[in-house]
Amino acid sequence: MKTVQISLNSIDKVKSFVNDITKFDVDFDLVSVIDAKSIMGIFSLDLSKPIDLNIHADNDIDTILSVLAPYIV
């Protein structure tokens, strides 16, 4: 997988982007990275849909998951 940063700062740019990538028979995903400890960042998301949470931990993952259990879909 390759990751690049893109800017889609206008409606015309979004339309053009979608038209360009639909020509390829591969999957494309846009991922918004928000600091999970930022309440303002979280409120900037569409909270009506599930949100991916990346947990960057090597130790205590079971403890973290048990604390997060009420939130896990």
N, C-alpha and C positions, 0 to 999 in steps of 0.2 A: 504494500500500500504506500502511496505517496501523499503527502500533505502539503498543500500550498495555501497561502492566504490570498483571498480575493476581496474586492470591493464592489459592492452592488448598491451604489448610492443614488440611483435614480430608477424610475419605473422603466424607462427605455432600456437601461442597462440590464435590468432583471429580465425583461422580455428577450433581449438579444442573447443573454447568457443561457436561458432555458432553450431557446431555439438552437443554439450552437451545440449544447451538450446532448440534446435528444438525438443527434445524428449518430451517436456512438452507442453500441450495444454493451455498455458496461454500467455499473452502478456508481452514482455520485451522491454523497451525503454532505449536507451542510451541518456543522456542529457549532453551536454557540458555547463558548467557554465562559463560565461565570464563577467567581469565587464563591464557593458554597457557604462561606462564613459571612458573606455580605448580604444583609437583608435587602438593601436597595437593588443589588444585582438579581436576587431571586425574584423580587417583585417586577423586574423588567422582563421576565419570561412569561410565556403563555402557560399559566399554571393549570389550564384545563386539560392539558395533555401530560403524559408521563415524561419525566425529565431524566436523562442519563446522569448518573453520579459516578465519577471515577474516583476510586479510593486508592491512593498511592501509599500503601503501607505494606511492609514485609512482615511485621510482627503484630500480634493482637488483632488480627483480622476477624477472628470469631467473636471477640468482645465487641468490636465495632459493629459487626453485623447484628449482634443481639440488641445493641442499643438502637440501631436503625430499623429493627424488625417492624415496628408499627408503621413505618413509612414505605417499606418495600412493597412494590406491586406484585 
